[in-house]
Every structure is written in C-alpha cells, then in structure tokens.
Amino acid sequence: MLTSLFAWWTTQLRALLPPAIARHMAAREMLIIDIDRMDDIPQGSLLLRRDGQERFLHGLQATAPAMARLATGLRLPRGAVLSREVTLPYAALRDLPAVLCFEMDRLTPFAADELVWSVSRIRPDKPRGLMKLHLTFALRAPVEALLARLTRLHLAPGFIESKTGRIELARPRHGSARPRWASLPAACAVLALLCLVAPFIRQQIALNQAAQAIADAAPAAHAAMVLRHQLAVTASGRSAIAAARNGGDALHVLALLTGALPDGTWISDLTVKSGDLTIDGQSDNAAQLIGLLSAVPGLHDPGFTAPVTRTADGKADLFALHATVGP
C-alpha cells in the first residue's frame, strides 16, 4: 500500500508542474531498460533517451557508472502492464489511494498487495458527484523478481513506463542514485546558514544566562536594599539624637548656670534652641558673668547681645547674654 501511495503522490506532483518544466524534465537524458522477455533469465536491451529520441546502447548487462546515475525507466513486454478506466464517487478523491486499495479486487482480478499500480488523468465530474481516472497496474511478483535480477546488474529503475501510463517504483535506486557529492551544495548552504546565525545564537545564550544570573541574585539584592534602608533609618535616628544632644538640654544648661552664676544674679528668661543659649536677667556685677560662663564646660563664646543697663533703683545691672551650647 505504501508503494502505491508513493506512486500516486509522485504522479499528482508531476501533474502540477508547469508545462515548460515538464517538457524540460522529459527532454533530459534517461536510461530505458527495455525488457523483451521476463523469463528466469530476462532478455532485453538498454536504451538512451535524449530529447525524446532513443538510441540503442547494448544488451541487458551492467552499464557504465555514469549511465547508471541517470534517471532509469523500465519498459515491460507487451501485456505485462494493464490499464482500465475507473469511475468513482468524487468524495473518494480525499483518500484516493486507500479507496483504490479497498476496491482493487473489484476493479481488477487481483488484490491491491498483488499489484504495483498508479493512477493518472483524473477527470472530476462535480455536477454528478463522480470522477473518472485511468488505472495502470502490473503484477507485483514478476516485477519484483525482475527488479532483483536488475539489481545484480547495478540497475535500479525508478518507474515502469508503458503507453497506458507510468507506475512509480518506490525502491532504493542503488545504481542510479545521485553521487555522494550531489548533496554537497545543500550541505554548504546549511553550514553557511549556521555560520550566519551562530553569533546571534551565542548572543542570545549569553543574554539568557545574564538574565538568569540577575534573577538568581534578585532576592539577595532585595535583602541588601532592605538592610541598607534600615541602616539609613537607624543612622538618621542617631543623627537626630546627636543633634538634640549637641543642641543642649535645657535642664542640664540650667543646672550648669546655677552652679556657675554668682549670688546676686537672677535669670528672668532662658532659651535654648538649636544649640543657641539666650539669657536675660539682672546681676549685682554683670561684667564678671562673661568670665564665669567661659569657664563652664559645654558653653562657648558667651557675650552680651545688648548694652548692660542699670535697674531703676540703681542697685543691679540688666543684661542680655548669648552663648553656644555644645560638646
């Protein structure tokens, strides 16, 4: 069944070729094995077909390797290849090989596996839901026996040729196979393509590896960012505490002033803000306050911010002092 399917498929592809290409393919050189008798020892001759003209080469014997590489056809004796017109439902075209294999014993005296066959000239009749085709067939057993003998002569035909049709042979073409170097251009093209795309493939692989490395390092990077934020918050708190300490504690400053100011000195107003100390008050001797405050640890650059004046009764000095609070 596979042989029949391959033969039918090849025939359909050939029918789709443009006429110019089909004529060119038909006009090339071809080796024809013309069999006169299919006895135990087949009799026949080898013909060379060129531009539709055939020329006798020699009898049925091994040929030169150059000739064996040509496309090779097999021509059987008269009566070995049969044909008939077949009418089938048009729906059978969807799976024509399977339908013909199933119907072969009705269309011919033989089962499908007993024949090599092909179809051609398919003519659809859609209004009637039918199609007509030409079925060409030959007995498989004698054909395979003949092919085995031809193989010993390094001859491997690819098709059976007859006036009624052409039967493709799905067989390995040992003698007529393309030379090993025939696939070299395709291999070179593939290698050239690989050379072109290889840098892009390597680049993509490197990008994928870098992306994977970044993804793997993302949890550690996130943890580091969280820790850095926590450290920044802690440092900010410490800075605020240090700034507050440097700015001075009002109670601590008041305690220092209480110990440093002499008797007869009263403070009417005391302000500590951002490390600046402002004192307003009166004293029996305001001039000595600058020296006393300069000796107090934590107070720097004491000085009067306004002229010293006397009270209304003339018994004390009114003063306004400024100093810097710090370590």
ZAMARGU-4260 file (C-alpha; in steps of 0.2 Angstrom, whole numbers, plus 5000, padded with zeros to 4 digits):
<rodrens>
0) 5000/5000/5000 | 5014/5012/5004 | 5022/5009/4987 | 5005/5013/4978 | 5003/5028/4989
5) 5020/5035/4984 | 5017/5031/4966 | 5001/5040/4966 | 5008/5055/4976 | 5023/5057/4963
10) 5011/5056/4949 | 5000/5070/4956 | 5015/5081/4959 | 5021/5079/4941 | 5004/5084/4935
15) 5005/5100/4945 | 5022/5105/4936 | 5021/5119/4923 | 5021/5113/4905 | 5038/5121/4902
20) 5046/5112/4917 | 5038/5096/4912 | 5044/5097/4895 | 5062/5101/4901 | 5061/5086/4913
25) 5055/5075/4899 | 5069/5081/4887 | 5084/5077/4898 | 5094/5061/4896 | 5086/5045/4903
30) 5091/5027/4903 | 5077/5015/4897 | 5078/4996/4902 | 5068/4988/4888 | 5063/4970/4893
35) 5058/4958/4879 | 5055/4943/4890 | 5053/4941/4908 | 5059/4923/4910 | 5071/4916/4923
40) 5085/4925/4913 | 5077/4941/4907 | 5081/4947/4889 | 5081/4965/4884 | 5092/4980/4880
45) 5097/4997/4887 | 5092/5012/4878 | 5097/5030/4880 | 5083/5043/4878 | 5089/5061/4874
50) 5077/5074/4869 | 5063/5061/4866 | 5074/5051/4854 | 5080/5033/4859 | 5097/5026/4855
55) 5102/5008/4857 | 5117/5006/4869 | 5120/4987/4872 | 5111/4972/4878 | 5105/4969/4896
60) 5121/4970/4906 | 5129/4981/4918 | 5132/4998/4911 | 5145/5012/4915 | 5143/5021/4932
65) 5139/5037/4923 | 5125/5029/4914 | 5119/5021/4929 | 5117/5038/4938 | 5104/5043/4925
70) 5085/5043/4929 | 5080/5025/4924 | 5064/5018/4917 | 5058/5000/4915 | 5048/4995/4899
75) 5040/4978/4901 | 5035/4966/4887 | 5018/4969/4879 | 5004/4963/4890 | 5013/4964/4907
80) 5006/4981/4910 | 4987/4983/4910 | 4976/4998/4912 | 4957/5002/4913 | 4946/5017/4915
85) 4938/5018/4933 | 4923/5029/4939 | 4922/5033/4957 | 4912/5045/4968 | 4921/5062/4969
90) 4922/5061/4988 | 4935/5047/4986 | 4947/5060/4980 | 4951/5064/4998 | 4959/5047/5001
95) 4961/5040/4984 | 4975/5028/4987 | 4965/5020/5002 | 4949/5019/4992 | 4958/5011/4977
100) 4967/4998/4988 | 4950/4993/4996 | 4941/4992/4978 | 4956/4984/4969 | 4949/4967/4969
105) 4933/4973/4962 | 4941/4984/4949 | 4954/4970/4944 | 4956/4951/4946 | 4969/4954/4959
110) 4971/4961/4977 | 4980/4978/4980 | 4995/4970/4988 | 4997/4959/4972 | 5000/4974/4961
115) 5010/4989/4958 | 4999/5002/4951 | 4996/5021/4948 | 4983/5032/4943 | 4983/5046/4930
120) 4971/5058/4920 | 4959/5061/4934 | 4944/5070/4927 | 4931/5076/4940 | 4913/5077/4936
125) 4907/5088/4951 | 4889/5090/4945 | 4886/5072/4945 | 4897/5069/4961 | 4909/5057/4951
130) 4926/5057/4944 | 4935/5046/4931 | 4953/5041/4931 | 4965/5029/4922 | 4972/5015/4932
135) 4988/5007/4926 | 4994/4991/4935 | 5006/4976/4934 | 5008/4960/4944 | 5020/4963/4959
140) 5028/4946/4960 | 5036/4945/4942 | 5041/4964/4943 | 5050/4962/4960 | 5059/4946/4953
145) 5064/4956/4938 | 5070/4971/4949 | 5080/4959/4960 | 5089/4952/4944 | 5092/4970/4938
150) 5100/4975/4955 | 5113/4962/4952 | 5117/4972/4936 | 5118/4988/4946 | 5102/4994/4938
155) 5088/5001/4948 | 5073/5008/4938 | 5063/5021/4947 | 5047/5018/4936 | 5038/5007/4924
160) 5034/5015/4908 | 5020/5010/4896 | 5009/5018/4883 | 4994/5017/4895 | 5003/5025/4910
165) 5018/5026/4921 | 5020/5017/4938 | 5032/5024/4950 | 5043/5011/4959 | 5047/5016/4977
170) 5063/5007/4978 | 5081/5012/4983 | 5090/5017/4967 | 5107/5010/4971 | 5114/5011/4953
175) 5105/5027/4948 | 5107/5036/4965 | 5114/5053/4965 | 5133/5053/4968 | 5139/5057/4985
180) 5144/5075/4980 | 5127/5079/4974 | 5121/5084/4992 | 5137/5095/4994 | 5129/5111/4989
185) 5115/5109/5001 | 5127/5104/5015 | 5137/5120/5011 | 5122/5131/5011 | 5117/5123/5028
190) 5135/5127/5035 | 5134/5145/5029 | 5117/5147/5037 | 5124/5140/5053 | 5139/5152/5052
195) 5127/5167/5050 | 5116/5163/5064 | 5129/5156/5076 | 5134/5173/5083 | 5116/5178/5086
200) 5113/5161/5095 | 5128/5164/5106 | 5122/5181/5110 | 5105/5175/5114 | 5113/5161/5125
205) 5123/5174/5134 | 5108/5186/5137 | 5098/5171/5144 | 5112/5167/5156 | 5114/5185/5161
210) 5095/5186/5164 | 5096/5170/5174 | 5110/5177/5185 | 5101/5193/5188 | 5085/5183/5193
215) 5095/5172/5204 | 5103/5187/5213 | 5087/5197/5214 | 5082/5190/5232 | 5100/5194/5239
220) 5099/5212/5231 | 5082/5215/5238 | 5088/5209/5255 | 5103/5221/5254 | 5091/5236/5249
225) 5080/5232/5264 | 5096/5231/5276 | 5103/5247/5268 | 5086/5256/5271 | 5086/5250/5289
230) 5104/5256/5292 | 5099/5273/5284 | 5084/5275/5296 | 5095/5270/5311 | 5108/5282/5306
235) 5095/5296/5304 | 5089/5292/5321 | 5106/5293/5328 | 5109/5309/5319 | 5093/5316/5327
240) 5098/5311/5344 | 5116/5318/5342 | 5109/5334/5335 | 5097/5335/5350 | 5112/5332/5362
245) 5123/5344/5353 | 5108/5357/5354 | 5109/5356/5373 | 5097/5350/5386 | 5088/5365/5395
250) 5088/5357/5412 | 5106/5352/5410 | 5110/5370/5405 | 5100/5377/5419 | 5110/5366/5431
255) 5126/5372/5424 | 5121/5391/5425 | 5115/5388/5443 | 5132/5382/5448 | 5142/5395/5438
260) 5132/5411/5441 | 5137/5420/5457 | 5125/5426/5471 | 5115/5441/5467 | 5112/5436/5449
265) 5094/5432/5444 | 5088/5424/5427 | 5072/5431/5421 | 5072/5422/5404 | 5081/5407/5397
270) 5080/5400/5380 | 5089/5385/5372 | 5086/5382/5354 | 5097/5373/5341 | 5112/5375/5352
275) 5110/5393/5355 | 5108/5399/5373 | 5100/5416/5377 | 5099/5423/5394 | 5090/5439/5401
280) 5092/5444/5419 | 5100/5455/5432 | 5116/5454/5442 | 5125/5464/5455 | 5140/5464/5444
285) 5136/5459/5426 | 5153/5462/5419 | 5160/5446/5428 | 5147/5435/5420 | 5157/5433/5404
290) 5172/5426/5413 | 5162/5415/5423 | 5152/5407/5409 | 5168/5405/5398 | 5174/5393/5411
295) 5159/5382/5411 | 5161/5366/5401 | 5149/5365/5386 | 5146/5384/5385 | 5156/5393/5371
300) 5158/5411/5366 | 5147/5419/5379 | 5144/5438/5376 | 5132/5452/5378 | 5119/5454/5365
305) 5114/5471/5371 | 5122/5485/5382 | 5121/5482/5401 | 5110/5495/5409 | 5106/5499/5427
310) 5089/5495/5436 | 5078/5509/5440 | 5084/5509/5458 | 5102/5508/5453 | 5106/5493/5463
315) 5108/5480/5449 | 5113/5478/5431 | 5101/5472/5417 | 5110/5461/5405 | 5106/5450/5389
320) 5118/5436/5386 | 5121/5424/5371 | 5132/5408/5371 | 5133/5392/5361 | 5129/5375/5369
325) 5140/5361/5363 | 5152/5347/5367
</rodrens>
